[in-house]
């Protein structure tokens, strides 16, 4: 019981620093541009190797330079700026520059979401699934 209390007193970032291996986190960011300062703090204080972000709300009008965080590469799949939709969508990955990562784009024909895979030794899927407009659907 005493040991469990010590673990509960630590912040999630403290626990990440003690982890071994690759640390992968996922977050529904709901606009990376508006939350970039918070993401920068998280990545600078923790030992997160890969951060998967959904709902970035990015379009091609926002360059990588505008959302760059020191020590990390960016891979992103933006929502379509010409679609006329006002909100939602977009995937992004921040990954440490020391990691050897490439990406594989998949066909966008699946109606349930927006699949993209990131390849290392394993496939790391991240997916955005639109919410239903009517909560009774």
C-alpha positions in Angstrom: 0.0 0.0 0.0 2.8 2.4 0.9 4.5 1.8 -2.5 1.3 2.3 -4.4 0.8 5.7 -2.7 4.3 6.8 -3.8 3.4 6.0 -7.4 0.1 7.9 -7.2 2.0 11.0 -5.9 4.1 11.2 -9.0 3.1 13.1 -12.1 2.7 11.2 -15.4 5.8 12.9 -16.8 7.9 11.7 -13.8 6.7 8.1 -14.5 7.6 8.5 -18.2 11.1 9.5 -17.4 11.6 6.2 -15.5 10.3 4.1 -18.4 12.6 2.1 -20.6 12.2 1.7 -24.4 10.2 3.9 -26.7 7.5 6.0 -25.1 4.5 6.6 -27.4 1.6 8.8 -26.4 -1.6 9.7 -28.2 -3.7 12.8 -27.8 -6.9 14.3 -29.3 -5.4 17.8 -29.5 -8.4 19.7 -31.0 -6.1 22.2 -32.7 -2.3 21.9 -32.5 -1.9 25.5 -33.5 -3.9 26.7 -30.4 -2.2 24.2 -28.1 1.4 24.3 -29.4 2.8 25.9 -26.2 1.4 23.1 -24.1 2.6 20.4 -26.4 6.1 22.0 -26.4 6.2 21.9 -22.6 5.1 18.2 -22.6 7.7 17.2 -25.1 10.5 19.2 -23.4 9.8 17.9 -19.9 9.0 14.3 -20.6 10.8 11.6 -22.4 8.2 11.1 -25.1 9.7 9.6 -28.2 6.6 9.6 -30.4 3.5 11.8 -30.0 0.4 10.8 -32.1 -2.1 13.7 -32.5 -5.6 13.6 -33.8 -7.9 16.5 -34.6 -5.0 18.8 -35.4 -7.3 21.1 -37.5 -4.3 21.8 -39.8 -4.6 22.6 -43.5 -1.9 23.1 -46.1 -2.0 26.9 -45.3 0.0 26.2 -42.1 3.7 25.3 -42.7 5.7 22.8 -40.7 7.9 25.7 -39.6 4.9 27.2 -37.7 4.4 24.1 -35.6 8.0 22.8 -35.3 9.3 21.7 -31.9 13.0 21.5 -31.3 14.4 18.0 -31.3 11.4 16.5 -33.1 10.5 15.7 -36.7 6.9 16.1 -38.0 4.8 13.9 -40.1 1.2 15.1 -40.8 -1.9 14.3 -42.8 -4.0 17.5 -43.0 -7.7 17.9 -43.5 -8.6 18.9 -47.0 -8.7 22.8 -47.1 -10.8 22.7 -50.2 -13.5 20.5 -48.7 -15.6 23.4 -47.4 -15.7 21.8 -43.9 -15.1 24.2 -41.1 -13.9 21.9 -38.3 -12.2 18.7 -37.3 -9.8 16.3 -38.9 -6.1 16.0 -39.3 -3.4 13.7 -38.0 0.1 14.5 -36.9 3.1 12.8 -35.4 6.0 14.4 -33.6 8.9 11.9 -33.4 12.4 12.4 -32.0 15.0 13.1 -34.7 17.1 10.2 -33.5 14.5 7.7 -34.5 14.6 6.2 -38.0 10.9 6.3 -39.0 9.2 6.3 -42.3 5.5 6.6 -43.1 3.1 4.6 -45.3 0.0 6.2 -46.6 -3.0 4.0 -47.0 -6.0 4.4 -49.3 -8.6 6.8 -47.9 -11.5 4.6 -49.0 -12.4 3.3 -45.5 -15.6 5.1 -44.5 -15.0 4.7 -40.7 -12.0 7.0 -40.4 -8.8 8.4 -41.7 -6.1 5.7 -41.4 -2.4 6.3 -41.6 0.3 4.0 -40.5 3.8 4.9 -39.1 6.4 2.2 -39.7 9.3 1.3 -37.4 9.7 -2.3 -36.5 6.0 -2.3 -35.8 3.1 -0.5 -37.4 1.7 2.3 -35.2 -1.8 3.1 -36.4 -3.5 6.4 -35.5 -7.0 7.0 -36.6 -9.5 9.8 -36.6 -13.2 8.8 -36.6 -15.8 11.6 -37.1 -18.3 11.9 -34.3 -21.9 11.2 -35.1 -23.9 14.4 -35.3 -27.0 13.0 -33.6 -26.2 11.4 -30.3 -29.0 8.9 -30.8 -27.4 7.4 -33.9 
